[in-house]
Amino acid sequence: MVETTVNLQALSFLLVSILANVAVQFFLKTGGVTLGRVDGNNFWEHFWHSMAVPELLAGVAFSAVSAIAYFLVLTSAELSVAGPASALVYIFSVLMGHFWFKEAVPLAHLAGLSLIVCGVVLVSSKA
């Protein structure tokens, strides 16, 4: 039976899953920048070259780490709590995009991120 509260172990695995997923975003973006823009004329060439781009391979590896950690979260926490909490990846991704990749963050994105945080807090709180 799955507990109704999130214990320290599940919280730790959730943090690992979130951070690994943020690493996935970083490495896939970095690998994509390395590979270059894909269009209809170079799709297959980029597809085959992508298998040799270290950043993309690191992204795939971190994706596996994230999935395994998330599976371990779900062994002791409710999906209705863990699922929304994993949305915190969006916040870290936007921050990373802004500070690392110098992407603009419009006010509407900040409002959306605020709603995500509010939603995670509401879903994770004890009613």
MOBELTA-V610582 format. One record per helix or strand of 2 or more residues. SS is the DSSP state (A for helix, B for strand). FROM is the first residue (numbers start at 1). TO is the last residue. If there is no record, write none. Layout:
SS|FROM|TO, SS|FROM|TO
This chain:
A|8|35, A|43|50, A|54|74, A|79|85, A|88|99, A|107|124
